[in-house]
Amino acid sequence: MATIAANLQAVKGRIREAARVADRDPRAVSLLAVSKAWPASAVREAWQAGQRAFGENYVQEGIGKARQLAAPGIEWHFIGPVQSNKTALIAANFDWVHGIERLKIAERLAAARAGKPPLNLCLQVNVSGEATKSGVAPGELGALARTVAALPNVRLRGLMAIPGPSRDYAAQRRPFRALREMLERLVADEGLALDTLSMGMSGDLEAAIAEGATIVRIGTAIFGERNRGNS
């Protein structure tokens, strides 16, 4: 069975090749290892192999791992919808949040982050308009982005999305292209200093990189299949 270190190298190879095909610098694409539902020992193995950024979907689980793995240079990202009663814990223990879709949540995170370096935020957009998907509607994105960008103690970095799965490469690219175009409009029309497109997972990272992803969120291709969630 392949080790986590070997899987990491394979994923990095995919990133380099996708960047080459897209005529992009591979250094412009960061790898976020999604370690939700995996034990701290698996995260430690990835860290020992050189991985430094890890993504968690469950607050208490992520905090527990962060406390066990207080290693230099390690970075913790919270991925997914944020519950109001978890904002203080997230603000105190994570470096990034991918999944802001409501102003109330951003305000609570900002208030709880006082006295610490700014918390990096990405707004989650429901690019496909699916009723079952989280995220702000594209038509409401501009107003939310302007307001969040003005909050203290946080830094709006960009956008994220979790499109529905598809095996067709062209179909995979469409929602990622839409997200990139939304970010470009926010920069051009609203004057927002955004630099992050958090998009692409194990099955579609090539399509995401082709459309400008700066962070790809990879779990299964690094850690293997698991019982909870997908990545």
SVG drawing of the C-alpha trace seen along z (x, -y; Angstrom):
<svg xmlns="http://www.w3.org/2000/svg" viewBox="-33 -50 43 52">
<polyline fill="none" stroke="black" stroke-width="0.4" points="0.0,0.0 1.3,-3.4 2.5,-5.6 1.2,-9.1 4.7,-10.4 4.4,-8.6 0.9,-9.9 2.0,-13.4 4.7,-13.2 2.2,-11.8 -0.2,-14.7 2.5,-17.2 3.5,-15.7 -0.1,-16.1 0.0,-19.7 3.2,-20.3 1.9,-18.7 -1.4,-20.5 0.4,-23.8 2.7,-23.0 -0.2,-22.2 -1.9,-25.5 1.3,-27.5 1.3,-28.4 4.0,-28.5 3.4,-25.4 4.6,-27.5 1.5,-29.6 -0.6,-26.5 -0.6,-25.6 -1.5,-22.1 -4.0,-21.9 -4.0,-18.4 -7.6,-17.7 -7.0,-15.5 -10.6,-15.4 -11.5,-12.1 -7.9,-11.0 -5.9,-10.6 -3.1,-12.9 -0.6,-10.2 -1.6,-10.5 -1.2,-14.3 2.2,-13.8 3.3,-11.5 2.3,-14.1 4.1,-16.8 7.3,-14.7 7.0,-14.4 7.1,-18.1 3.4,-19.1 2.6,-22.2 -1.1,-23.2 -3.9,-21.0 -7.7,-21.3 -10.3,-20.2 -14.1,-20.1 -14.8,-19.3 -13.9,-22.0 -13.0,-19.9 -11.2,-17.3 -9.1,-19.9 -8.3,-21.6 -7.3,-18.3 -4.9,-17.6 -3.4,-21.1 -2.7,-20.7 -1.0,-17.3 1.0,-18.6 2.2,-22.0 5.0,-21.9 6.8,-24.9 5.3,-26.2 2.1,-24.2 -1.0,-25.9 -4.6,-25.0 -7.5,-25.7 -11.2,-25.2 -13.3,-24.1 -17.0,-24.2 -20.0,-26.0 -19.3,-27.7 -21.8,-27.4 -22.4,-30.5 -21.5,-28.7 -18.1,-27.6 -16.8,-31.0 -14.8,-31.7 -13.1,-28.3 -12.3,-28.7 -11.0,-32.2 -8.7,-31.1 -7.3,-28.0 -7.3,-28.2 -5.3,-30.4 -7.8,-30.2 -11.6,-29.7 -12.8,-28.4 -16.6,-28.6 -17.9,-32.0 -21.4,-32.5 -23.1,-34.8 -22.1,-38.2 -23.1,-37.3 -20.5,-34.6 -17.7,-36.8 -18.6,-39.4 -18.4,-36.9 -15.1,-35.6 -13.7,-39.1 -14.8,-40.0 -13.3,-36.8 -10.0,-37.3 -9.1,-40.6 -5.5,-40.6 -4.3,-38.0 -3.0,-38.2 -5.8,-38.6 -7.8,-35.5 -7.7,-34.6 -11.2,-34.2 -12.6,-32.8 -16.2,-33.3 -17.9,-30.1 -20.0,-30.6 -22.7,-28.3 -21.5,-28.3 -23.9,-25.7 -27.1,-27.0 -27.8,-23.6 -30.3,-23.8 -28.3,-21.3 -25.1,-23.2 -23.8,-25.7 -22.5,-29.1 -23.6,-32.6 -25.6,-33.1 -23.5,-34.8 -25.9,-37.7 -25.3,-38.4 -21.5,-37.9 -20.5,-41.6 -22.3,-43.0 -21.1,-40.3 -17.5,-40.7 -17.4,-44.5 -18.7,-44.2 -16.5,-41.4 -13.4,-43.1 -14.0,-46.1 -14.2,-44.1 -11.3,-44.3 -9.1,-41.4 -9.9,-39.4 -8.5,-39.5 -10.7,-38.5 -8.4,-36.5 -10.7,-35.2 -13.4,-32.7 -14.0,-28.9 -16.4,-26.5 -17.3,-22.8 -19.0,-22.0 -20.9,-18.8 -18.7,-15.9 -18.2,-15.2 -15.9,-12.9 -16.0,-15.1 -13.0,-17.5 -14.9,-20.2 -17.8,-20.0 -15.4,-20.2 -13.8,-23.4 -17.1,-25.3 -17.8,-26.1 -14.2,-26.8 -14.1,-29.2 -17.2,-30.9 -15.6,-31.3 -12.5,-32.8 -14.5,-35.3 -16.4,-36.3 -13.1,-36.9 -11.8,-38.9 -14.9,-41.1 -14.5,-41.7 -11.0,-42.8 -11.8,-45.0 -15.1,-46.4 -14.9,-46.6 -11.2,-47.2 -10.8,-44.3 -7.3,-42.9 -8.1,-39.2 -5.5,-36.6 -7.0,-33.2 -9.1,-30.7 -9.7,-27.7 -11.0,-25.1 -10.3,-21.6 -10.2,-18.3 -8.7,-14.8 -10.8,-14.1 -10.7,-17.5 -7.6,-19.3 -6.3,-19.5 -9.5,-21.3 -9.2,-23.7 -5.6,-24.5 -6.4,-25.1 -8.9,-27.8 -6.6,-29.5 -6.8,-27.6 -4.3,-28.9 -5.2,-26.4 -6.3,-22.8 -7.9,-20.9 -6.8,-17.2 -7.8,-14.5 -8.5,-11.1 -5.5,-11.2 -3.2,-11.8 -4.7,-9.9 -6.9,-7.4 -10.6,-6.6 -12.4,-7.3 -15.8,-6.8 -16.8,-10.4 -17.0,-13.1 -15.4,-13.5 -12.5,-15.5"/>
</svg>
